Amino acid sequence: MPAPRDHVNEIKSRLDIVALISRYVALIPSGSGMKGRCPFHKDDTPSMTVSQEKGLWHCFGCGEGGDAIAFFMKIERLPFVDALRLLGEEVGVAVASAAPRIEDHLRRVLDDVAGVYAENLRSDAGRKARQALVDRGYPESCWSTYRLGYSLPGWDQIKRAFSRHGDEALVKLGLLVQGKKGTYDRFRDRIMFPILDTAGRPVGFGGRAMSGEPKYLNSPQTPLFDKGRLLYGLSWAKERMAQTRSAVLVEGYTDVLTLHQAQIHHAVGSMGTALTQAQADLLQRFVDDVVIAYDQDAAGDAATVRGMQILRSSGLGVRVASLPEGEDPDTLVRRHGAEAMQAMLDAALPFHDFYLAQLASRHDVSTVRGKERLLEETRPFYTGVDSAVLRQDIERKISELIGLSVESVRRELARRSSLRIDEVRSEREDPHWGVEEHLLALLLREEIRWQDISDHIGVDDFSEAHRAIATGLAAGLPASDLLTDLDEEGARRASFYALAPLRIDAATAVEDAKRWMGGLPRIARRLEALEQEIRAASQAQDWNRWESLLREKEELRMAWKQQRRGIHEQEQDDQTRGA
């Protein structure tokens, strides 16, 4: 078996860090690398840099960073060995695992169950389901792409086929239901829509009834499935979303699939109308703007307003597609064609225009009471808008709606302004760049070599916080391999120094390091150690060693004075040249 370092280096050499991170974050070119919104904090502007050349990533907003393995560990919440094993499987490097994780086992079960449902769809028993899919515009050519399937009408296909895993595990995954007389299959006689995570792995299922109720049935919450943290279709849509920096948000599975079949490939589903903050934050990783295209009914309108507010709180631009009454994206495309749906998306209203139109339709603004109610309902919405430009536009449009001056509207809306929720922004302090930081940055970027400084500076000349990084560099490790030996804080520091903008030239940084690291600081550390050694020699009555140490101390004190004098003279020369 290869040694652990061989495992790590081989896996990292085969991994494409940009492709890996792009599974979770939309990346765009930036200089010689890529950048995107960090998934580990609320990132309004792309703060994460990814370098394919160095195999590193770093977020300049929250300070997280490291190599491809570190990213995978953090995003998937995996320990090192498990992350290594899973990535090894992807790139063909076998990594032994003493104890496979329960979560990995559950994932494999779900993947196998999705395979059984897919086989059912193509069997004789799936004939009606196949025809239903074709009638709705989903030809056989797309079934594999979306991993569509069919659950048999019986009560125990999954229970029997996966009995080796035990009923407890299958109930835990939401595949079986615990009844009074035992367990039975949750999904029966339904077209099955596997719900995939961002990486394209099944984590749950949605089923549409061929007959009976409920029409739609989802997996319950499980260790792998949390509907409020997932978006249906994201694993297929994220590439197009990253290209367009926009998404179309719809409600259900069939809405998503129909839009994808209509070449609207940036559509995703919230799986119901109750959009969550976690789903909005997930969208924000990939896009800047969202068009909401929920069903055009009372429930859909209310959900649209809630969704607008949640999306805006995540820093996203929001527009609303006003579909014809009684239509949803699925029926609109099937009845009127893809062009009709695209026209609706192109004509989508800015979120505040939609909101005001909804208010105007509910209140008789020809009456004083109607105007008052419109203003009362608008106030919380208005105070939650952080853009001065949008606030002025809202003021102007309400003025036109109710026939009140803009100044009067502004005054009314500003009442009880203490209700305003100020957006909390993370403070991003500029890092402190010192001599050591500049030197490490140049070494990590391979703009200088360790041999260029080794005659003057050693590993011990670095502070404790940087010594592990310096040790790896002195051993000749490239930046991507070096991170393997560092702890989490060390890896963050190294990735930051390797990728952060650098405003010093190599010659200046090396001279500064020779002056401030290899000279006086080294002498100071040795003098401090000598004091302890002299005391120890005296207590041990080792007078030969005591005399030797005293001589070394006196020599170092002379060296200290000479270096101080040299630095002072150099500073005077620098000032003279500067003058």
C-alpha positions in Angstrom: 0.0 0.0 0.0 1.3 3.5 -0.7 2.2 5.7 2.2 -0.5 8.3 3.2 1.5 11.2 1.6 1.6 9.2 -1.7 -2.2 8.9 -1.5 -2.8 12.6 -0.9 -0.3 13.8 -3.6 -1.6 11.3 -6.2 -5.2 12.3 -5.5 -4.5 16.0 -5.7 -2.5 15.6 -8.9 -5.5 14.0 -10.5 -8.1 16.4 -9.1 -9.2 19.4 -11.0 -9.7 21.9 -8.2 -11.7 24.3 -10.4 -14.1 21.5 -11.5 -14.5 20.3 -7.9 -15.3 23.7 -6.5 -17.6 24.4 -9.5 -19.9 21.7 -8.3 -20.8 23.9 -5.4 -20.0 27.5 -6.5 -20.2 29.4 -9.7 -16.7 30.4 -10.7 -15.8 33.1 -13.2 -12.4 34.0 -14.7 -10.4 36.6 -12.7 -6.8 37.3 -13.8 -4.8 34.1 -13.9 -7.3 32.2 -11.7 -11.0 32.0 -10.9 -13.3 33.7 -8.3 -16.7 33.0 -6.8 -18.9 33.6 -3.8 -17.6 31.8 -0.8 -20.1 29.1 0.4 -18.9 29.3 4.0 -20.2 32.8 4.8 -22.7 35.3 3.5 -20.7 36.6 0.5 -22.3 39.6 -1.3 -19.4 39.9 -3.8 -17.1 37.1 -5.0 -14.4 36.9 -2.3 -13.1 33.4 -3.0 -10.1 33.0 -5.3 -9.2 29.6 -6.9 -5.9 28.9 -8.5 -5.8 25.9 -10.8 -2.0 26.3 -11.2 -1.3 26.1 -7.5 -4.2 23.8 -6.6 -5.4 26.2 -3.9 -8.4 28.3 -2.9 -8.8 31.1 -0.4 -11.7 33.4 0.7 -10.6 36.9 1.5 -13.9 37.6 3.2 -13.9 34.9 6.0 -10.3 33.6 5.8 -11.1 30.0 4.9 -8.8 28.4 2.4 -6.6 25.4 1.5 -6.4 22.8 -1.2 -9.1 20.7 -3.0 -9.3 18.2 -0.2 -9.8 20.9 2.4 -12.6 22.4 0.4 -14.3 19.0 0.0 -13.9 18.3 3.7 -15.5 21.6 4.7 -18.4 21.7 2.2 -19.4 18.1 2.8 -18.6 18.2 6.5 -16.3 15.1 6.3 -13.3 14.0 8.3 -10.0 13.9 6.4 -9.9 10.1 5.8 -13.4 10.0 4.5 -12.9 12.9 2.2 -9.7 11.4 0.9 -11.4 8.0 0.2 -14.4 9.6 -1.7 -12.2 11.8 -3.8 -9.9 8.8 -4.4 -12.9 6.8 -5.7 -13.6 9.7 -8.2 -10.0 9.8 -9.6 -9.2 6.1 -9.4 -7.0 6.0 -6.3 -7.9 3.3 -3.7 -7.8 4.5 -0.1 -8.5 2.0 2.5 -11.0 2.9 5.2 -11.1 1.0 8.5 -14.7 1.9 9.2 -17.0 3.1 6.3 -19.3 5.9 7.4 -23.0 5.2 8.0 -23.8 8.2 5.7 -21.9 6.6 2.8 -23.8 3.4 3.3 -27.1 5.3 3.3 -26.1 7.2 0.1 -25.4 3.9 -1.7 -28.8 2.5 -0.7 -30.6 5.6 -2.1 -28.6 5.3 -5.3 -29.5 1.6 -5.6 -33.2 2.4 -4.9 -33.1 5.0 -7.7 -31.7 2.3 -10.0 -34.6 0.0 -9.1 -37.2 2.7 -9.8 -35.5 3.3 -13.2 -35.7 -0.4 -14.0 -39.4 -0.4 -13.1 -40.1 2.4 -15.5 -38.6 0.4 -18.4 -40.4 -2.8 -17.4 -43.8 -4.1 -18.5 -45.2 -2.8 -15.2 -44.1 0.7 -16.1 -45.9 1.0 -19.5 -48.5 3.5 -18.3 -45.9 5.6 -16.5 -43.8 5.7 -19.6 -46.8 6.8 -21.7 -47.6 9.5 -19.1 -44.1 10.9 -19.3 -44.1 10.9 -23.1 -47.6 12.6 -23.1 -46.2 15.3 -20.8 -43.3 16.0 -23.1 -40.6 13.9 -21.4 -39.3 11.4 -24.1 -37.2 8.4 -23.2 -34.1 10.3 -24.2 -34.3 12.4 -21.1 -35.2 9.8 -18.5 -31.7 8.8 -17.7 -30.6 12.5 -17.5 -33.2 13.2 -14.8 -33.0 9.6 -13.4 -36.8 9.3 -13.7 -38.4 6.1 -12.4 -41.5 4.4 -11.3 -42.6 2.8 -8.0 -44.7 -0.4 -8.4 -48.3 -0.4 -7.0 -47.5 -3.1 -4.5 -46.6 -2.5 -0.8 -43.3 -4.2 -0.5 -41.0 -4.1 -3.5 -38.4 -1.9 -1.8 -38.9 -3.6 1.6 -38.1 -7.0 0.0 -35.4 -5.9 -2.4 -33.4 -4.2 0.3 -34.2 -6.4 3.3 -30.5 -7.0 3.9 -30.2 -3.4 5.1 -32.9 -3.8 7.7 -36.2 -2.0 8.1 -34.7 0.5 10.5 -32.3 1.9 7.9 -35.0 2.0 5.2 -37.4 3.8 7.5 -34.6 6.2 8.4 -34.2 7.0 4.7 -37.9 7.6 4.3 -38.3 4.6 1.9 -40.5 2.6 4.3 -43.4 3.7 6.5 -43.8 2.2 10.0 -47.5 1.1 10.3 -49.4 -0.6 13.1 -48.8 -4.0 11.6 -45.3 -3.5 10.3 -43.5 -1.6 7.6 -44.4 -1.0 4.0 -43.2 1.0 0.9 -43.8 4.7 1.1 -43.9 5.3 -2.6 -46.4 3.1 -4.6 -47.7 3.5 -8.1 -45.9 6.8 -8.6 -43.6 8.4 -11.2 -40.5 8.9 -9.3 -38.2 12.0 -9.3 -35.0 11.4 -7.5 -33.9 14.6 -5.6 -30.2 15.1 -6.0 -27.8 17.2 -4.0 -25.5 19.8 -5.5 -23.0 17.1 -6.5 -25.7 15.1 -8.3 -26.2 12.3 -5.7 -29.7 11.1 -4.7 -30.7 12.2 -1.2 -34.5 11.7 -1.4 -37.4 11.3 -3.7 -40.5 13.0 -4.9 -43.4 10.9 -6.4 -46.3 11.9 -8.6 -49.3 9.7 -8.2 -50.6 7.8 -11.3 -53.9 7.7 -9.5 -55.2 8.6 -6.0 -54.0 11.1 -3.5 -51.9 12.8 -2.5 -50.9 14.0 -6.0 -47.3 14.6 -4.9 -45.4 12.9 -2.1 -41.9 13.7 -0.9 -39.4 11.9 1.2 -39.7 13.0 4.9 -36.7 14.7 6.5 -33.9 12.2 6.9 -30.2 12.4 7.8 -29.5 13.1 4.1 -32.7 14.9 3.0 -33.7 18.3 4.2 -36.1 19.8 1.6 -35.5 23.4 2.8 -31.8 23.1 2.0 -32.1 21.7 -1.5 -33.2 23.0 -4.9 -34.6 20.5 -7.4 -32.6 20.4 -10.6 -29.6 22.4 -9.3 -27.1 19.7 -10.3 -28.3 20.0 -13.9 -28.9 23.7 -13.9 -25.8 25.1 -12.1 -23.6 25.2 -15.2 -26.1 27.3 -17.1 -26.8 29.4 -14.0 -23.1 30.1 -13.7 -22.9 31.2 -17.3 -25.9 33.5 -17.2 -25.5 34.5 -13.5 -29.3 34.1 -13.3 -31.9 31.4 -12.3 -35.6 30.8 -12.9 -37.2 29.7 -9.7 -40.3 27.5 -10.0 -42.3 25.3 -7.6 -42.4 21.7 -8.7 -40.6 18.9 -10.4 -42.6 18.9 -13.6 -42.1 22.7 -13.9 -38.3 22.2 -13.7 -38.3 19.4 -16.2 -40.6 21.1 -18.6 -38.5 24.2 -18.7 -35.3 22.2 -19.2 -37.0 20.4 -22.1 -37.9 23.9 -23.4 -34.1 24.8 -23.4 -34.5 27.0 -20.3 -31.7 25.2 -18.6 -31.2 27.5 -15.6 -34.5 26.6 -13.9 -34.6 25.1 -10.4 -37.5 24.2 -8.1 -38.1 25.1 -4.4 -40.3 21.9 -4.1 -43.3 23.9 -2.9 -43.9 27.6 -2.3 -42.2 27.9 1.0 -38.8 29.2 -0.1 -36.3 29.1 2.8 -33.3 31.3 3.6 -31.0 28.2 3.1 -32.4 27.8 -0.4 -31.8 31.5 -1.2 -28.3 31.3 0.1 -27.7 28.3 -2.1 -28.9 30.2 -5.1 -26.6 33.1 -4.2 -23.6 30.8 -4.6 -24.3 30.6 -8.3 -26.3 33.7 -9.5 -26.8 37.4 -9.1 -30.5 37.5 -10.3 -33.5 35.3 -9.9 -36.8 35.3 -11.8 -39.6 33.9 -9.7 -42.2 31.9 -11.8 -44.5 30.5 -9.3 -48.1 29.4 -10.1 -50.5 32.3 -10.8 -53.0 31.9 -8.0 -53.5 33.4 -4.5 -51.2 31.0 -2.8 -48.6 31.5 -5.5 -48.8 35.3 -5.2 -48.4 35.2 -1.5 -45.4 32.8 -1.8 -43.9 35.1 -4.4 -43.9 38.0 -2.1 -42.4 36.0 0.7 -39.8 34.6 -1.7 -38.9 38.1 -3.0 -38.1 39.3 0.5 -36.0 36.2 1.3 -34.1 36.4 -1.9 -33.5 40.2 -1.5 -32.1 39.5 2.0 -29.5 37.2 0.4 -28.4 40.1 -1.8 -30.0 38.8 -5.0 -31.7 40.8 -7.7 -35.3 39.7 -8.1 -37.9 39.9 -10.9 -41.3 38.2 -11.1 -42.8 36.5 -14.2 -46.6 37.2 -14.3 -48.0 34.1 -15.8 -51.5 34.0 -17.2 -54.1 33.3 -14.5 -54.5 29.6 -13.7 -51.2 28.7 -15.5 -48.0 27.3 -14.1 -44.7 26.9 -16.1 -45.4 23.3 -17.0 -48.9 23.9 -18.4 -47.9 27.2 -20.1 -45.2 25.5 -22.1 -47.3 22.4 -23.0 -50.3 24.6 -24.1 -48.5 27.5 -25.7 -45.0 26.5 -26.4 -41.5 27.4 -25.1 -41.6 30.8 -26.8 -44.6 31.9 -24.7 -42.7 30.9 -21.5 -39.6 32.7 -22.6 -41.6 35.8 -23.4 -43.0 35.8 -19.9 -39.5 35.5 -18.4 -38.2 38.4 -20.6 -41.1 40.6 -19.5 -40.6 39.8 -15.8 -41.3 42.7 -13.5 -38.8 44.1 -11.0 -39.8 42.8 -7.6 -41.1 46.1 -6.2 -43.2 46.7 -9.3 -44.9 43.3 -8.8 -45.4 44.0 -5.1 -47.0 47.4 -5.7 -49.2 46.0 -8.4 -50.4 43.3 -6.0 -51.2 45.9 -3.4 -53.1 48.1 -5.9 -55.2 45.2 -6.9 -56.3 44.5 -3.3 -57.0 48.1 -2.2 -59.4 50.7 -3.6 -57.0 53.6 -3.8 -59.8 56.0 -4.8 -60.7 56.0 -1.1 -58.8 57.5 1.8 -58.9 54.2 3.7 -57.6 52.3 0.6 -54.7 54.7 0.4 -53.9 54.3 4.1 -54.0 50.5 3.9 -51.7 50.5 0.9 -49.2 52.6 2.7 -49.5 50.5 5.9 -48.8 47.3 4.0 -45.9 48.9 2.0 -44.1 50.3 5.1 -42.4 47.0 6.3 -41.5 46.1 2.7 -40.1 49.6 2.1 -38.0 49.8 5.2 -36.5 46.5 4.3 -35.1 47.9 1.0 -31.5 49.0 1.5 -31.0 50.6 -1.9 -31.7 54.4 -2.0 -32.4 54.2 -5.7 -35.1 51.5 -5.2 -36.6 53.4 -2.3 -37.0 56.5 -4.4 -38.6 54.5 -7.2 -41.0 53.0 -4.7 -41.9 56.4 -3.4 -42.4 57.8 -6.9 -44.7 54.9 -8.0 -46.8 55.0 -4.9 -47.2 58.7 -5.4 -48.5 58.0 -8.9 -50.8 55.3 -7.6 -52.5 57.2 -4.8 -52.2 60.8 -6.0 -50.1 61.9 -3.0 -46.9 64.0 -3.3 -43.6 62.1 -3.2 -42.6 64.0 -0.1 -45.8 63.0 1.7 -45.4 59.4 0.6 -41.8 59.4 1.9 -42.9 60.9 5.2 -45.6 58.3 5.7 -43.3 55.4 4.8 -40.6 56.6 7.1 -42.9 56.4 10.1 -41.9 53.7 12.6 -38.6 53.4 10.7 -37.2 51.7 13.8 -38.7 48.6 12.3 -36.1 48.6 9.6 -33.8 45.7 9.8 -30.2 46.7 9.0 -28.2 44.3 7.0 -25.4 42.8 9.0 -22.2 42.8 7.0 -19.1 40.9 8.0 -16.1 43.1 8.7 -13.3 42.3 6.5 -10.1 43.6 8.0 -7.1 44.0 5.8 -4.5 41.4 6.9 -1.3 42.7 8.5 1.6 42.1 6.1 5.0 41.9 7.8 8.4 40.7 6.7 7.6 37.1 7.3 4.3 37.2 5.5 5.9 38.8 2.4 8.7 36.3 2.4 6.3 33.3 2.7 4.1 34.7 -0.1 7.0 34.9 -2.5 8.2 31.4 -1.5 4.7 29.9 -1.9 4.3 31.5 -5.4 7.8 30.2 -6.3 8.9 33.7 -7.2 12.0 33.0 -5.0 13.5 29.7 -3.8 14.5 28.7 -0.4 18.1 28.5 -1.6 17.9 32.3 -2.2 17.6 33.0 1.5 19.0 29.9 3.3 22.4 31.4 3.8 20.9 34.1 5.9 17.6 32.8 7.2 16.6 29.4 8.7 13.4 27.8 9.7 13.9 28.8 13.4 14.0 32.4 12.3 10.2 32.3 11.6 7.6 32.9 14.3 5.8 29.9 15.8 2.7 30.7 13.7 4.7 30.3 10.5 7.3 27.8 11.4 5.4 24.8 10.0 4.9 26.5 6.7 8.6 27.4 6.6 9.6 23.8 7.4 7.7 22.5 4.4 9.1 25.1 2.1 12.7 24.4 3.3 12.0 20.7 2.5 11.2 21.8 -1.1 7.5 21.0 -1.0 5.3 22.9 -3.5 2.4 24.9 -2.1 -0.3 22.3 -2.9 1.6 19.4 -1.2 2.7 21.6 1.7 -0.9 22.1 2.9 -1.2 18.3 3.6 1.2 18.6 6.6 -0.4 21.8 8.0 -3.2 22.1 10.6 -6.4 24.0 9.6 -5.0 27.4 10.7 -1.7 26.8 8.9 -3.5 25.8 5.7 -5.6 29.0 5.9 -2.5 31.1 6.3 -0.6 29.4 3.5 -3.5 29.6 1.0 -4.0 33.3 1.9 -0.3 34.1 1.4 -0.2 32.2 -1.9 -3.2 33.9 -3.4 -3.6 37.4 -1.9 -2.5 40.4 -3.9 1.2 41.2 -3.2 2.5 44.8 -3.3 6.2 44.3 -2.8 8.9 43.2 -5.2 11.0 40.1 -4.4 14.3 41.9 -4.0 12.9 44.3 -1.4 11.2 41.5 0.5 14.3 39.4 0.6 16.5 42.3 1.8 13.9 43.2 4.5 13.9 39.6 5.7 17.7 39.4 5.8 17.8 42.6 7.9 14.9 41.9 10.3 14.7 38.1 10.5 18.1 36.6 10.0 20.0 39.1 12.1 18.8 40.8 15.3 15.8 38.6 16.0 18.0 35.5 15.7 20.5 37.0 18.1 17.8 38.0 20.5 16.4 34.5 20.6 19.8 33.0 21.3 20.6 35.5 24.0 17.3 34.6 25.7 18.1 30.9 25.5 21.7 31.6 26.8 20.4 33.2 30.0 18.6 29.9 30.8 21.6 27.8 29.9 24.0 29.9 32.0 21.8 29.5 35.0 21.5 25.8 34.5 25.3 25.4 34.2 25.8 27.4 37.4 23.3 25.3 39.3 25.0 22.1 38.0 28.5 23.6 38.9 29.6 22.9 35.3 32.1 25.7 35.3 33.7 24.9 31.9 30.3 25.1 30.2 29.5 28.2 32.2 32.6 30.0 30.9 31.9 28.9 27.4 28.4 30.2 27.5 29.5 33.5 28.9 32.0 33.9 26.0 29.2 33.2 23.5 27.0 35.7 25.2 29.6 38.4 25.0 30.2 37.6 21.3 26.6 37.9 20.6 26.3 41.2 22.4 29.0 42.6 20.2 27.3 41.2 17.1 24.0 42.8 18.3 25.7 46.2 18.5 27.3 45.9 15.1 24.1 44.9 13.4 22.2 47.7 15.1 24.8 50.1 13.9 24.6 48.7 10.4 20.8 49.0 10.3 20.9 52.6 11.6 23.4 53.6 8.9 21.3 51.8 6.2 18.2 53.7 7.4 20.1 57.0 7.2 21.2 56.2 3.7 17.6 55.3 2.7 16.4 58.6 4.1 19.1 60.5 2.3 18.2 58.9 -1.0 14.5 59.4 -0.4 15.2 63.1 0.3 
